[in-house]
Amino acid sequence: MRPFSSLRIWCLGAVVGIAFNASAQVPEIFRGADLKLGEKLMAENKCNQCHAQKWTNDGKAIYRPQGHINTPARLQAMVEQCSTQLNLSLFPEEVTAIAAALNRDHYRFAK
């Protein structure tokens, strides 16, 4: 068995550091959220199609990080509001999953 070289140890440390730093940048409210579930729920409930009918730019105009949705909590509350208005009956962890996926893809709130 070959001993680890300094370069290999450095690379391993860099990968671990990057992974740790990326998770540290996720707002606490979204930590542990199931991003794949969020993506799936958005597709199943046709969120993008609904937004495209109501806003310009294929619905992307709704994502305004500098607008009234300016914190992770407000983003989560907005997803909950959509769920309530559209009678989607989403569970709290589903709302969080959708909000976390939206944060990752559009809002990029950190910590």
C-alpha positions, -999 to 999 in steps of 0.1 A, spaced: 0 0 0 14 34 -10 15 61 17 -6 93 10 14 120 -6 12 156 6 -7 165 -26 -34 138 -20 -38 149 16 -41 185 5 -67 176 -22 -88 156 3 -87 185 27 -97 209 0 -127 188 -10 -138 184 26 -134 221 31 -154 230 1 -182 207 11 -183 221 46 -182 257 34 -211 250 9 -233 236 37 -224 264 60 -237 289 34 -271 274 34 -296 293 56 -304 274 88 -341 272 78 -331 252 47 -305 229 62 -313 193 57 -341 201 32 -347 175 5 -338 194 -27 -348 166 -50 -382 165 -33 -385 202 -38 -377 199 -75 -402 170 -79 -430 189 -61 -425 220 -83 -427 198 -114 -458 179 -101 -476 210 -91 -466 229 -123 -453 258 -104 -432 272 -133 -462 269 -157 -484 288 -133 -458 315 -128 -453 318 -166 -490 326 -170 -489 353 -144 -454 370 -149 -432 379 -178 -400 362 -189 -415 327 -187 -423 332 -150 -388 340 -141 -397 377 -134 -412 365 -101 -378 357 -87 -366 391 -75 -341 387 -47 -341 424 -41 -379 426 -40 -403 419 -11 -389 383 -7 -356 393 9 -351 367 36 -352 329 37 -382 331 61 -401 352 36 -393 329 8 -406 299 28 -437 319 38 -444 327 1 -442 290 -8 -466 283 21 -490 310 8 -490 295 -27 -497 261 -11 -527 275 8 -541 296 -21 -539 267 -45 -551 241 -19 -520 220 -25 -520 206 11 -482 205 13 -466 193 45 -442 217 63 -411 196 51 -424 198 15 -428 236 17 -392 238 31 -380 215 3 -395 237 -24 -382 269 -7 -348 254 -4 -347 245 -41 -359 280 -50 -332 294 -28 -305 273 -44 -316 281 -80 -328 317 -78 -324 336 -45 -291 323 -31 -296 336 4 -267 326 26 -266 319 63 
